[in-house]
Amino acid sequence: MIFHVLTLFPDMVRTALDSSILGRAAQKGLLQINAVNIRDFSDNIHNSVDDYTYGGGAGMLMQAQPVFDCCCSVQAGILERQKKPARVLYMSPQGRTFNQEMAKELALEEELILLCGHYEGIDVRALRAVRAEEVSVGDFVLTGGELPAMVIIDAVSRMIPGVLGNRESADTDSFMNGLLEYPQYSRPAVWNGEEVPPVLLSGDHAKVDIWRFEQSLAITKERRPDLYEKFVRDNPGLMEERRKRIERERRIEERRRRKKEKEIETAEVQKNNSSDRCDSDASGSHLPD
């Protein structure tokens, strides 16, 4: 997959994405980061790409022509390779909120263009001309679109086969099944007085899966009730199976409790009977001849 990042700061993007998992994936040819400097498409001697906004106001605005020319240049190469234009994502707090579902959706693309604004943003006429989709990574404002673009690249790249060493790592991440991830533990089994839950040491994979699901469910309900309610709505069959499983476990536990109580009661009766016999024998041994 090829990510084209249109930016005023290409070195920032290249440096950040040229290491760790994404760097190794790039070396393997699984993905490619093409950071394109929008200033290269400026038509003035100073390579400036911003100007004052019409109507007044603080800050400068990126001009339409350099952004448009930059995007068209990248799209021309894409059209030669895949015979169709790539989606253009503009990093904007006004856009559709980026989430895991969108990451999976974008991972199906062969190439993506991520357009990074700066200053007060980009002339809206350029955004319309390149048919940009506005995307937000949260309800906050940053100095530029480079960090959001890198967040999206990281999240999408994890969905690409081979990028992660273990595919299961991506499948069990938070949000992949609509729930937040369960707690994770590593060695040693006891650290700072806290023990790893025994079920994780049991070797019983079925019980481990149930424990992890219940933990994810509880954490999501506590921290993201909106996600919890959506999961319950979207998975009625799974929740019904869970209810039945919990009821079965409750009945089994109740039978165990009653059996234990019966064993204790029986042992107590036997103890008392034994004690009575001993008392009787002891009193009988003192009878006069």
N, C-alpha and C positions, 0 to 999 in steps of 0.2 A: 504494500500500500504506500502511496506517496502523499505526504502532507506538504502543501505549498503554503508557506506562511509569508504573507505580504506585510512588511513591517518597516519602520524607520530604524530598527535596531536588530539587524540580522545576527550580529555576533552574540547578542544576548540569548537568542533562541538556539543558535548552534551550540553554544557552550553548555547550556542547561540540558539539552537533549542528547548530548554526545557521550553520556556516561551511563553506568549502571545497566539496568535491564534494556532500556531503549537503545543505548549505545551498542550493546551486544547484538540486539535484534537487527540494527542497521548494518552491522558488520556481516551478519548472516544473509543479508539481502531480503529480510522479511518486511522491512519498511524503509522509507527514505524521507529525510527532512530536507526540503528545498526552501531555504530562507531567502526571500527576494527583497531587495532594498527598494522601497518606493521612490527614494530620492533619485535613483538612476533614471527615472522617467520624468524628472523635472525638466522644464523647458527654459530655465534661466541659468545664468552663469554661476549663481550661488547655490544651486541645487536646493533651493527652498521649496517647500511644498505646502506652506500654510499662509494664511492671510487673515485679516480682520473679518468679523462676521457682519453681514448686513443687518441693520437695525440696532447696532450697538451691542454692548455687553462685554463682560470680562473674557479674556482668553482669546486664543487663536483657533482657527478651524482649518483642517486639512482640505486642500482644494480638490475639486472634482477631477480635473484632467489627469494629473499624475496617477491618481488612484485608478481611474478608468483605464488608462494606457497600460499600467502595470498588470492589472487583472486580465485585460485582453491579451497581453503578451503571453501570460501563463496559460490561459485558456486555449490559445492557438496551438501550443505544444500538446496539450491534453487531447484536443480534437484529432490531432494526427495519430495519437496512440490508441484512443478508445472510441473514436468516432462520435462522441457525445460530450457536451460540456460537463464540467464537474460542479458540484454544489458549492456555493460561496457562502461561508459563514462569517458574519460580521459580529465581533465581540462587542456586546452592548448590554447595559443594565436594563434596557427596555425590551429585550428579546425574550424568546421562549426559554424557560428555565432548563438548563442542561441537567440530565439525570442518567441513571444507569440504562433505562430503556432507550434513551436517545443514543447513548454510547454504543449499544448493540446495533441500533439502526444504522449509525454512521460506519460501523465496522464492515458493513456489507458493500461499501463503496470502494472503488479501485483507487480513486484520487479525490482529495478534498482541498479546497482553498480556504484558508483561514485569514480573514482580513482584520488587521489590528489598527485601531484608531489611536490617536494621541491628541494631546491638548484638549480641545472641546469636542473632539470627534471628527467626523467626515461630512462634507457637503452631501446632503441627502440626495441630490441629483445623481451623484456617482453611485450611491447605494441602489437606487432604482434602476440605473442603467445596467448594472452588473447583476441585477436580480439577487441581491444579497439577502440571506435569511439571518435575522438578528437572533443572537444566542447569548444568554446570560448565565453566569456561573453562581449567581447569588444576588441578594438585595444589598449590595454595597458598591462603592465606586472606587476604581483603581486609576492610577496615572496613565495606564495604557492597556492595550488589548493583548500584550505579549503573554502575561501570566495566565489569563484565562485560556488563551490559545494552547499553551503548554499543558494546562490541566486537561483540556479536551483531548489533546494528542495522547497523553499518558493513559487516560481512561479508555479511549478507543483502541489503543495499541494492545492493551491487555486482552481484548477480544479476538485478536488476530492469532490464528493457530500457530504455535511454535514460539511465540514471543515469551511466554512464561514457560519455565522448565516443566511445570506440572499443570496440565489443563485444569485439574481439579481445583487448583488454587484460585482460578478465576470463577469457577462454577460455585464455589462456596463463599465468595466475598459478600460483604453487606450489599443489600439491594438486589442481588442476582435472582433470588427467589421471592423478592418482595419484602423480606425481613432484614433487620440488622443482624450482623454476624454474632455468633456465640463467643463466649470468652475462650481465650487460648492459653495453654500452659506448656512449658518446656522444662527440661531438667534444671535443677534437681527436683525430686518429688516433694521435698519440704524446703521452703525458703522463707527466712524471716519468721518462722513459726507458723506459716500457712502451708497447708497440704494441698496437693492436687486432688480434685474430687476422685474418690475411689473408682467410680464407673469408668473413668478414662484409663485406669490401670488394669481394668478387668479383662481386656482382650475380647470382650463381647461386642462386636461391631454393631449389632442391632440395638443393644442398649445404649451404646455411645451415640448412635444416630438419633435415638429418641431424646437423650439428654440434651444434645446440641439443639435439636428442634425446639424443645421446651425452653431452653435458655434464650434462643433467638426470639421466640414468641414473647417471653416475659420482658426482655430488654426493649423490644419494639413497642410493646404495649405501654411501658413506662416512659420511654424517651420520645417515641414518635407515634402517638395514638392515631394520627391520621393514616400512617402506613399500616398500622395494626388493623384498623377498621376496614381498610381497603382489602387487606389480605383475607380477612374473615369473609367479606362479601364475595371475593373472587374465588374462594376455595371452600365452598360449603361442604363438599364431599370429604375433603381432608379434615375439616374441623369436626365433622360428624364421626369420622373414624377415630379422631383423637378423643372425643367425648366417650365413645364406646370403650376405647382402650383404657382410659382413666377409670371408667366404671368397673371394668374387669379387674384392674389392678387394685381398686378399692375393695372389691369383694374377696379377692385372694388374700389381701392384707387382713381383712376382717376375719376370714377363716383361720389364718395363722394366729391372729390375736386370741381368738376363742380357743384354739387348740393349745396355745401356750398357757392360757388361764386354766384350762382343764388339767393340763399336766401339772401345773403348780398346785391346783386344788387337790388332785389325786395324791401328789407327793406329800402334801400337808396332812391329808387323811391318813396315809400310810405311816407317817411320822407319829401322828397322835395315837394311832392304834398300837404301834410299836412301843410307844411310851407307856400306854395303859397296861400292856402286857408286862412290861418291866416292873411297873409299880405293883401289879398284882402278884408277880412272882416274888418281889421283895417283901411284900406284906405277908405272903403265905409262908415264907421261910422263917418267920418269927413266931408262928403259932406254937402253943405249948404242946408237949408230947402227951 
